[in-house]
Amino acid sequence: MKTITINLGLHSYDIAIGEGLLPGIGSACKAMGLGSNVAVVTNPTVSTLYSDVVISALKDAGFSPFVIEIQDGEEYKNCSTLQRIYDCLIDAGMDRRSFIIALGGGVVGDIAGFASATFLRGIPFIQIPTTLLAQVDSSVGGKTGIDHPSGKNLIGAFYQPHLVFSDTGTLKTLEKRHYLAGLAEVVKYGVVLDADLFLLLEAEVEGLLKRDSDLLARIIARCCEIKAAVVEEDEKESGLRAVLNYGHTLGHAFETISGYQGMVHGEAVASGMVQAAVLSASEGYCTETDVQRITLLLQSLKLPVTAPQATFDELVNAISKDKKNRSGSIKFVCNQGIGSHSFHYFTPARLAEVCCSGR
């Protein structure tokens, strides 16, 4: 097991990474002195695979766990599902010493984390991410929230977990589409923050597609180290942390236009990264060769590289709803070559033009 600590003063916590960790979750929770009642929020697919071992480990450590199953998919990350979680917590008599475990991917982690942040004005929660995307990105850093029909993650809070418990063995059962989608977030780190990581990904495409366990453990740890450093410097996204939005401004717009059903998150981010690279090249921040390398790597990982079909007006409207919109301009992350970045402001119309350019 590898442990990475995010140092945030009173809100510091560990990220545990390794294969076969799940049976140890009970003892890990006991060591933190958490209350006896615990709600395990998950979805039916993950519950069938892993809830028994988690519940057993918690009971063996003296906890009183129960499961809350929510429907699987981004389209269910909404107020209705959140209300149902609140109802279950109230019915179970949860108090401020009780805690929530998010067992699943990004949707489960986001909505369970937001429930934790807001129930009784905040109770502890633990992330057990079971997807690659969640293990390298969404489970780390304390971003929680739900979607609104007008835009993704418009309702939420910064609320740090007490622990992130990443069992890499869960990736063996991850459906292929979602595994590949998680690789988009890995590529993101390389493009804007770590040229050496990008080179490693280019060299290890075959190993990535085969889900080589040693390679994945190394890459997951590196991504978490990068994100930990970013979050420690800028917990509430007032500066540097915005770099982690590379590919996401347009990706979120693509998801909104599709009604959160046409593309999974990582696929939308992959498309968004290529459009961001095209814009970066047109503005002189990177070369056409950089754009080609990014595009080729994503294609090699079986990820989409073109913007989905949408009208100019649809794109402008969706981009305008972005959380980073300030007086009609969006703070946008451009890649500065490979491995670095810069921030610039563009109108939604300018960003929509890139997506409609046919590249």
C-alpha positions as a Markdown table, in Angstrom:
| # | Residue | x | y | z |
|---|---|---|---|---|
| 1 | Met | 0.0 | 0.0 | 0.0 |
| 2 | Lys | 1.2 | 3.5 | -0.9 |
| 3 | Thr | 0.0 | 6.4 | 1.2 |
| 4 | Ile | -0.1 | 10.0 | 0.0 |
| 5 | Thr | -1.1 | 12.7 | 2.5 |
| 6 | Ile | -2.9 | 15.9 | 1.5 |
| 7 | Asn | -1.8 | 18.6 | 4.0 |
| 8 | Leu | -4.6 | 21.0 | 4.7 |
| 9 | Gly | -4.2 | 21.7 | 8.3 |
| 10 | Leu | -7.2 | 20.4 | 10.3 |
| 11 | His | -8.6 | 19.0 | 7.1 |
| 12 | Ser | -5.6 | 16.9 | 6.2 |
| 13 | Tyr | -6.2 | 13.3 | 5.1 |
| 14 | Asp | -4.5 | 10.3 | 3.6 |
| 15 | Ile | -5.0 | 8.6 | 0.2 |
| 16 | Ala | -4.3 | 4.9 | 0.5 |
| 17 | Ile | -3.6 | 3.2 | -2.8 |
| 18 | Gly | -3.1 | -0.6 | -3.2 |
| 19 | Glu | -4.7 | -3.8 | -4.3 |
| 20 | Gly | -6.8 | -5.8 | -1.9 |
| 21 | Leu | -7.5 | -2.9 | 0.6 |
| 22 | Leu | -11.2 | -3.3 | 1.0 |
| 23 | Pro | -11.2 | -5.8 | 3.9 |
| 24 | Gly | -9.2 | -3.2 | 5.9 |
| 25 | Ile | -11.7 | -0.4 | 5.7 |
| 26 | Gly | -13.2 | -1.2 | 9.1 |
| 27 | Ser | -10.0 | -1.0 | 11.0 |
| 28 | Ala | -9.1 | 2.2 | 9.2 |
| 29 | Cys | -12.4 | 3.8 | 10.2 |
| 30 | Lys | -12.0 | 2.6 | 13.8 |
| 31 | Ala | -8.5 | 4.2 | 14.0 |
| 32 | Met | -10.1 | 7.6 | 13.2 |
| 33 | Gly | -12.5 | 7.3 | 16.1 |
| 34 | Leu | -15.7 | 7.7 | 14.0 |
| 35 | Gly | -19.2 | 7.1 | 15.3 |
| 36 | Ser | -20.9 | 3.8 | 15.1 |
| 37 | Asn | -23.5 | 4.5 | 12.5 |
| 38 | Val | -22.4 | 4.5 | 8.9 |
| 39 | Ala | -24.3 | 4.8 | 5.6 |
| 40 | Val | -22.6 | 3.2 | 2.6 |
| 41 | Val | -23.8 | 5.1 | -0.5 |
| 42 | Thr | -23.4 | 3.1 | -3.7 |
| 43 | Asn | -25.1 | 2.0 | -6.9 |
| 44 | Pro | -26.5 | -1.5 | -7.8 |
| 45 | Thr | -23.6 | -2.5 | -10.0 |
| 46 | Val | -20.9 | -1.7 | -7.4 |
| 47 | Ser | -23.1 | -2.9 | -4.5 |
| 48 | Thr | -23.3 | -6.4 | -6.1 |
| 49 | Leu | -19.5 | -6.6 | -6.4 |
| 50 | Tyr | -18.2 | -5.0 | -3.2 |
| 51 | Ser | -20.8 | -3.9 | -0.6 |
| 52 | Asp | -20.7 | -7.3 | 1.2 |
| 53 | Val | -16.9 | -7.1 | 1.9 |
| 54 | Val | -17.2 | -3.5 | 3.0 |
| 55 | Ile | -20.2 | -4.1 | 5.2 |
| 56 | Ser | -18.5 | -7.2 | 6.7 |
| 57 | Ala | -15.3 | -5.3 | 7.4 |
| 58 | Leu | -17.3 | -2.5 | 9.1 |
| 59 | Lys | -19.3 | -4.9 | 11.3 |
| 60 | Asp | -16.2 | -6.7 | 12.3 |
| 61 | Ala | -14.7 | -3.4 | 13.5 |
| 62 | Gly | -17.8 | -2.7 | 15.6 |
| 63 | Phe | -19.8 | -0.3 | 13.3 |
| 64 | Ser | -23.5 | -0.4 | 12.4 |
| 65 | Pro | -23.5 | 0.0 | 8.6 |
| 66 | Phe | -26.4 | 0.2 | 6.2 |
| 67 | Val | -26.5 | 0.6 | 2.4 |
| 68 | Ile | -28.2 | 3.3 | 0.4 |
| 69 | Glu | -28.4 | 2.4 | -3.3 |
| 70 | Ile | -28.8 | 5.1 | -5.8 |
| 71 | Gln | -29.3 | 4.7 | -9.6 |
| 72 | Asp | -26.2 | 4.6 | -11.7 |
| 73 | Gly | -25.4 | 7.4 | -14.2 |
| 74 | Glu | -24.7 | 11.1 | -14.3 |
| 75 | Glu | -28.4 | 11.8 | -15.1 |
| 76 | Tyr | -29.2 | 10.8 | -11.5 |
| 77 | Lys | -26.7 | 13.2 | -9.9 |
| 78 | Asn | -29.6 | 15.5 | -9.0 |
| 79 | Cys | -31.7 | 17.0 | -6.3 |
| 80 | Ser | -34.2 | 14.1 | -6.4 |
| 81 | Thr | -31.5 | 11.5 | -5.6 |
| 82 | Leu | -29.9 | 13.8 | -3.0 |
| 83 | Gln | -33.3 | 14.2 | -1.3 |
| 84 | Arg | -33.6 | 10.4 | -1.1 |
| 85 | Ile | -30.2 | 10.1 | 0.6 |
| 86 | Tyr | -31.3 | 12.7 | 3.1 |
| 87 | Asp | -34.5 | 10.7 | 3.8 |
| 88 | Cys | -32.5 | 7.5 | 4.4 |
| 89 | Leu | -30.1 | 9.3 | 6.8 |
| 90 | Ile | -32.9 | 10.8 | 8.8 |
| 91 | Asp | -34.8 | 7.5 | 9.0 |
| 92 | Ala | -31.7 | 5.8 | 10.2 |
| 93 | Gly | -31.2 | 8.3 | 13.0 |
| 94 | Met | -27.8 | 9.5 | 11.8 |
| 95 | Asp | -26.2 | 12.1 | 14.1 |
| 96 | Arg | -23.1 | 14.3 | 13.8 |
| 97 | Arg | -20.8 | 11.5 | 14.9 |
| 98 | Ser | -22.2 | 9.2 | 12.2 |
| 99 | Phe | -20.4 | 9.1 | 8.8 |
| 100 | Ile | -21.0 | 8.3 | 5.2 |
| 101 | Ile | -18.9 | 6.1 | 2.9 |
| 102 | Ala | -19.0 | 6.7 | -0.9 |
| 103 | Leu | -18.5 | 3.4 | -2.5 |
| 104 | Gly | -18.4 | 3.8 | -6.3 |
| 105 | Gly | -17.3 | 6.1 | -9.1 |
| 106 | Gly | -17.5 | 9.9 | -9.5 |
| 107 | Val | -21.3 | 10.2 | -9.4 |
| 108 | Val | -21.5 | 8.4 | -6.1 |
| 109 | Gly | -18.6 | 10.3 | -4.6 |
| 110 | Asp | -19.9 | 13.7 | -5.7 |
| 111 | Ile | -23.4 | 13.2 | -4.4 |
| 112 | Ala | -22.5 | 11.3 | -1.2 |
| 113 | Gly | -19.9 | 13.9 | -0.5 |
| 114 | Phe | -22.4 | 16.7 | -0.9 |
| 115 | Ala | -24.9 | 14.9 | 1.3 |
| 116 | Ser | -22.1 | 14.7 | 3.9 |
| 117 | Ala | -21.3 | 18.4 | 3.6 |
| 118 | Thr | -24.9 | 19.5 | 4.1 |
| 119 | Phe | -26.6 | 16.9 | 6.3 |
| 120 | Leu | -26.6 | 18.3 | 9.9 |
| 121 | Arg | -24.3 | 21.0 | 8.5 |
| 122 | Gly | -21.6 | 18.5 | 7.9 |
| 123 | Ile | -20.7 | 14.9 | 8.9 |
| 124 | Pro | -17.5 | 12.9 | 8.1 |
| 125 | Phe | -17.3 | 11.0 | 4.9 |
| 126 | Ile | -14.9 | 8.5 | 3.3 |
| 127 | Gln | -14.2 | 7.9 | -0.3 |
| 128 | Ile | -13.8 | 4.4 | -1.6 |
| 129 | Pro | -13.5 | 5.0 | -5.4 |
| 130 | Thr | -14.0 | 2.0 | -7.6 |
| 131 | Thr | -13.4 | 3.6 | -11.0 |
| 132 | Leu | -10.1 | 4.8 | -12.5 |
| 133 | Leu | -11.6 | 8.3 | -13.0 |
| 134 | Ala | -12.5 | 8.5 | -9.3 |
| 135 | Gln | -9.2 | 7.1 | -8.1 |
| 136 | Val | -7.1 | 9.6 | -10.0 |
| 137 | Asp | -9.3 | 12.6 | -9.8 |
| 138 | Ser | -12.8 | 13.0 | -8.4 |
| 139 | Ser | -12.3 | 11.3 | -5.1 |
| 140 | Val | -9.4 | 13.6 | -4.2 |
| 141 | Gly | -9.6 | 17.3 | -3.3 |
| 142 | Gly | -13.0 | 17.7 | -1.8 |
| 143 | Lys | -15.2 | 18.8 | -4.7 |
| 144 | Thr | -18.7 | 17.6 | -4.1 |
| 145 | Gly | -22.0 | 18.5 | -5.8 |
| 146 | Ile | -24.9 | 17.7 | -8.0 |
| 147 | Asp | -25.9 | 18.7 | -11.5 |
| 148 | His | -28.6 | 21.1 | -12.6 |
| 149 | Pro | -30.5 | 20.8 | -16.0 |
| 150 | Ser | -28.7 | 24.1 | -17.0 |
| 151 | Gly | -25.2 | 22.8 | -16.2 |
| 152 | Lys | -22.9 | 20.3 | -14.6 |
| 153 | Asn | -21.9 | 20.7 | -10.9 |
| 154 | Leu | -23.6 | 24.1 | -10.5 |
| 155 | Ile | -24.7 | 23.1 | -7.0 |
| 156 | Gly | -22.0 | 21.9 | -4.6 |
| 157 | Ala | -19.5 | 22.6 | -1.9 |
| 158 | Phe | -15.8 | 22.1 | -1.1 |
| 159 | Tyr | -15.8 | 19.4 | 1.6 |
| 160 | Gln | -12.8 | 17.3 | 2.2 |
| 161 | Pro | -13.1 | 13.5 | 3.0 |
| 162 | His | -11.5 | 12.0 | 6.1 |
| 163 | Leu | -9.9 | 9.3 | 4.0 |
| 164 | Val | -9.6 | 8.1 | 0.4 |
| 165 | Phe | -9.3 | 4.3 | 0.2 |
| 166 | Ser | -8.4 | 3.3 | -3.3 |
| 167 | Asp | -8.4 | -0.4 | -3.9 |
| 168 | Thr | -6.9 | -0.8 | -7.4 |
| 169 | Gly | -8.3 | -4.4 | -7.6 |
| 170 | Thr | -11.7 | -2.9 | -8.2 |
| 171 | Leu | -10.5 | -1.7 | -11.6 |
| 172 | Lys | -10.4 | -5.4 | -12.8 |
| 173 | Thr | -14.2 | -5.4 | -12.8 |
| 174 | Leu | -14.7 | -2.0 | -14.3 |
| 175 | Glu | -16.7 | -1.9 | -17.5 |
| 176 | Lys | -14.4 | -1.2 | -20.5 |
| 177 | Arg | -16.0 | 2.1 | -21.5 |
| 178 | His | -15.7 | 3.5 | -18.0 |
| 179 | Tyr | -12.1 | 2.3 | -17.7 |
| 180 | Leu | -11.1 | 4.0 | -20.9 |
| 181 | Ala | -13.0 | 7.2 | -19.9 |
| 182 | Gly | -10.9 | 7.3 | -16.7 |
| 183 | Leu | -7.7 | 7.4 | -18.8 |
| 184 | Ala | -8.8 | 10.8 | -20.1 |
| 185 | Glu | -8.2 | 12.3 | -16.7 |
| 186 | Val | -4.8 | 10.7 | -16.5 |
| 187 | Val | -3.9 | 12.2 | -19.9 |
| 188 | Lys | -5.0 | 15.6 | -18.5 |
| 189 | Tyr | -2.4 | 15.6 | -15.8 |
| 190 | Gly | 0.3 | 14.8 | -18.3 |
| 191 | Val | -0.7 | 17.5 | -20.8 |
| 192 | Val | -0.8 | 20.5 | -18.4 |
| 193 | Leu | 1.3 | 19.4 | -15.4 |
| 194 | Asp | 3.8 | 16.6 | -16.1 |
| 195 | Ala | 5.6 | 16.1 | -19.4 |
| 196 | Asp | 7.3 | 12.9 | -18.1 |
| 197 | Leu | 3.9 | 11.4 | -17.3 |
| 198 | Phe | 2.7 | 12.2 | -20.8 |
| 199 | Leu | 5.8 | 10.5 | -22.2 |
| 200 | Leu | 5.1 | 7.4 | -20.0 |
| 201 | Leu | 1.6 | 7.2 | -21.3 |
| 202 | Glu | 2.7 | 7.5 | -24.9 |
| 203 | Ala | 5.2 | 4.6 | -24.3 |
| 204 | Glu | 2.8 | 2.4 | -22.3 |
| 205 | Val | -0.4 | 2.5 | -24.4 |
| 206 | Glu | -0.5 | -1.3 | -24.7 |
| 207 | Gly | 0.0 | -1.8 | -20.9 |
| 208 | Leu | -2.8 | 0.7 | -20.2 |
| 209 | Leu | -5.2 | -1.0 | -22.5 |
| 210 | Lys | -4.3 | -4.4 | -20.8 |
| 211 | Arg | -4.8 | -2.8 | -17.4 |
| 212 | Asp | -1.4 | -3.8 | -16.2 |
| 213 | Ser | -1.7 | -3.7 | -12.4 |
| 214 | Asp | 1.8 | -2.5 | -11.6 |
| 215 | Leu | 1.6 | 0.2 | -14.3 |
| 216 | Leu | -1.8 | 1.4 | -13.1 |
| 217 | Ala | -0.7 | 1.6 | -9.4 |
| 218 | Arg | 2.3 | 3.7 | -10.5 |
| 219 | Ile | 0.2 | 6.0 | -12.6 |
| 220 | Ile | -2.6 | 6.4 | -10.0 |
| 221 | Ala | -0.1 | 7.3 | -7.3 |
| 222 | Arg | 1.5 | 9.9 | -9.6 |
| 223 | Cys | -1.8 | 11.5 | -10.5 |
| 224 | Cys | -2.7 | 11.7 | -6.8 |
| 225 | Glu | 0.7 | 13.2 | -6.0 |
| 226 | Ile | 0.1 | 15.9 | -8.6 |
| 227 | Lys | -3.4 | 16.6 | -7.4 |
| 228 | Ala | -2.4 | 16.7 | -3.8 |
| 229 | Ala | 0.3 | 19.3 | -4.5 |
| 230 | Val | -2.3 | 21.4 | -6.5 |
| 231 | Val | -5.0 | 21.2 | -3.8 |
| 232 | Glu | -2.5 | 22.0 | -1.0 |
| 233 | Glu | -1.6 | 25.2 | -2.8 |
| 234 | Asp | -5.2 | 26.1 | -3.8 |
| 235 | Glu | -7.9 | 24.2 | -1.9 |
| 236 | Lys | -10.9 | 26.4 | -3.0 |
| 237 | Glu | -9.8 | 26.9 | -6.7 |
| 238 | Ser | -9.0 | 30.6 | -6.5 |
| 239 | Gly | -5.9 | 30.2 | -8.6 |
| 240 | Leu | -3.7 | 27.2 | -9.6 |
| 241 | Arg | -6.4 | 24.5 | -9.0 |
| 242 | Ala | -8.3 | 25.8 | -12.0 |
| 243 | Val | -5.6 | 24.0 | -14.1 |
| 244 | Leu | -7.4 | 20.7 | -13.3 |
| 245 | Asn | -10.3 | 22.0 | -15.5 |
| 246 | Tyr | -8.3 | 21.5 | -18.7 |
| 247 | Gly | -10.7 | 20.0 | -21.2 |
| 248 | His | -13.6 | 20.3 | -18.7 |
| 249 | Thr | -15.1 | 23.6 | -19.7 |
| 250 | Leu | -16.0 | 22.3 | -23.1 |
| 251 | Gly | -16.4 | 18.7 | -21.8 |
| 252 | His | -19.1 | 19.9 | -19.3 |
| 253 | Ala | -20.8 | 21.8 | -22.1 |
| 254 | Phe | -20.9 | 18.6 | -24.2 |
| 255 | Glu | -22.4 | 16.7 | -21.3 |
| 256 | Thr | -25.0 | 19.3 | -20.7 |
| 257 | Ile | -26.1 | 19.4 | -24.3 |
| 258 | Ser | -26.4 | 15.6 | -24.3 |
| 259 | Gly | -28.6 | 15.6 | -21.2 |
| 260 | Tyr | -25.8 | 13.7 | -19.4 |
| 261 | Gln | -26.7 | 10.6 | -21.4 |
| 262 | Gly | -24.8 | 10.8 | -24.7 |
| 263 | Met | -21.2 | 10.8 | -23.4 |
| 264 | Val | -19.7 | 9.7 | -20.1 |
| 265 | His | -17.6 | 12.3 | -18.3 |
| 266 | Gly | -14.2 | 11.1 | -19.4 |
| 267 | Glu | -15.2 | 10.9 | -23.0 |
| 268 | Ala | -16.5 | 14.4 | -22.9 |
| 269 | Val | -13.2 | 15.5 | -21.3 |
| 270 | Ala | -11.2 | 13.8 | -24.0 |
| 271 | Ser | -13.1 | 15.7 | -26.7 |
| 272 | Gly | -12.7 | 18.9 | -24.7 |
| 273 | Met | -9.0 | 18.5 | -24.4 |
| 274 | Val | -8.5 | 18.2 | -28.1 |
| 275 | Gln | -10.6 | 21.3 | -28.7 |
| 276 | Ala | -8.6 | 23.1 | -26.0 |
| 277 | Ala | -5.3 | 22.0 | -27.7 |
| 278 | Val | -6.6 | 23.3 | -31.1 |
| 279 | Leu | -7.4 | 26.7 | -29.5 |
| 280 | Ser | -4.1 | 26.7 | -27.7 |
| 281 | Ala | -2.3 | 26.2 | -31.0 |
| 282 | Ser | -4.3 | 28.9 | -32.8 |
| 283 | Glu | -3.3 | 31.3 | -30.0 |
| 284 | Gly | 0.3 | 30.4 | -30.2 |
| 285 | Tyr | 0.6 | 28.6 | -26.9 |
| 286 | Cys | 1.5 | 25.2 | -28.4 |
| 287 | Thr | 2.4 | 23.8 | -31.7 |
| 288 | Glu | 0.5 | 21.7 | -34.2 |
| 289 | Thr | 2.8 | 18.8 | -33.3 |
| 290 | Asp | 1.6 | 19.1 | -29.7 |
| 291 | Val | -2.0 | 18.9 | -30.9 |
| 292 | Gln | -1.2 | 15.9 | -32.9 |
| 293 | Arg | 0.5 | 14.1 | -30.0 |
| 294 | Ile | -2.5 | 14.8 | -27.7 |
| 295 | Thr | -5.0 | 13.6 | -30.3 |
| 296 | Leu | -3.0 | 10.5 | -31.2 |
| 297 | Leu | -2.6 | 9.5 | -27.6 |
| 298 | Leu | -6.3 | 9.8 | -26.9 |
| 299 | Gln | -7.2 | 8.0 | -30.1 |
| 300 | Ser | -4.8 | 5.2 | -29.1 |
| 301 | Leu | -6.6 | 4.9 | -25.8 |
| 302 | Lys | -9.9 | 4.5 | -27.8 |
| 303 | Leu | -11.3 | 7.9 | -26.7 |
| 304 | Pro | -13.3 | 10.4 | -28.8 |
| 305 | Val | -11.3 | 13.3 | -30.2 |
| 306 | Thr | -14.0 | 15.3 | -32.0 |
| 307 | Ala | -16.7 | 17.6 | -30.6 |
| 308 | Pro | -20.2 | 16.0 | -30.6 |
| 309 | Gln | -22.8 | 17.4 | -33.0 |
| 310 | Ala | -24.3 | 20.6 | -31.7 |
| 311 | Thr | -25.3 | 23.9 | -33.1 |
| 312 | Phe | -23.3 | 27.1 | -32.4 |
| 313 | Asp | -26.1 | 28.5 | -30.3 |
| 314 | Glu | -26.4 | 25.3 | -28.2 |
| 315 | Leu | -22.7 | 25.4 | -27.5 |
| 316 | Val | -22.7 | 29.1 | -26.6 |
| 317 | Asn | -25.7 | 28.6 | -24.2 |
| 318 | Ala | -24.1 | 25.6 | -22.5 |
| 319 | Ile | -20.7 | 27.3 | -22.2 |
| 320 | Ser | -22.2 | 30.4 | -20.8 |
| 321 | Lys | -23.6 | 28.5 | -17.8 |
| 322 | Asp | -20.0 | 27.5 | -16.8 |
| 323 | Lys | -19.1 | 28.3 | -13.2 |
| 324 | Lys | -16.0 | 30.1 | -14.4 |
| 325 | Asn | -18.0 | 32.7 | -16.4 |
| 326 | Arg | -17.1 | 36.2 | -15.3 |
| 327 | Ser | -19.0 | 39.1 | -17.0 |
| 328 | Gly | -19.2 | 37.2 | -20.3 |
| 329 | Ser | -15.7 | 35.6 | -20.4 |
| 330 | Ile | -14.6 | 32.2 | -19.3 |
| 331 | Lys | -11.3 | 31.5 | -17.5 |
| 332 | Phe | -9.9 | 28.9 | -19.8 |
| 333 | Val | -6.9 | 26.5 | -19.4 |
| 334 | Cys | -4.6 | 26.3 | -22.4 |
| 335 | Asn | -1.8 | 23.8 | -22.7 |
| 336 | Gln | 1.6 | 25.5 | -23.0 |
| 337 | Gly | 3.3 | 22.9 | -25.1 |
| 338 | Ile | 3.2 | 19.5 | -23.3 |
| 339 | Gly | 3.5 | 19.5 | -19.5 |
| 340 | Ser | 2.7 | 23.1 | -18.8 |
| 341 | His | -0.3 | 25.5 | -19.0 |
| 342 | Ser | -1.5 | 29.1 | -18.9 |
| 343 | Phe | -4.8 | 30.7 | -18.2 |
| 344 | His | -6.6 | 33.0 | -20.6 |
| 345 | Tyr | -10.1 | 34.5 | -21.0 |
| 346 | Phe | -12.3 | 33.7 | -24.0 |
| 347 | Thr | -16.0 | 34.5 | -24.8 |
| 348 | Pro | -18.4 | 31.5 | -25.0 |
| 349 | Ala | -18.7 | 32.4 | -28.7 |
| 350 | Arg | -15.0 | 32.0 | -29.3 |
| 351 | Leu | -15.0 | 28.6 | -27.6 |
| 352 | Ala | -18.0 | 27.5 | -29.6 |
| 353 | Glu | -16.3 | 28.5 | -32.8 |
| 354 | Val | -13.5 | 26.1 | -32.0 |
| 355 | Cys | -15.9 | 23.2 | -31.5 |
| 356 | Cys | -17.7 | 24.0 | -34.8 |
| 357 | Ser | -14.5 | 24.2 | -36.8 |
| 358 | Gly | -14.7 | 20.5 | -37.7 |
| 359 | Arg | -11.4 | 19.5 | -36.1 |
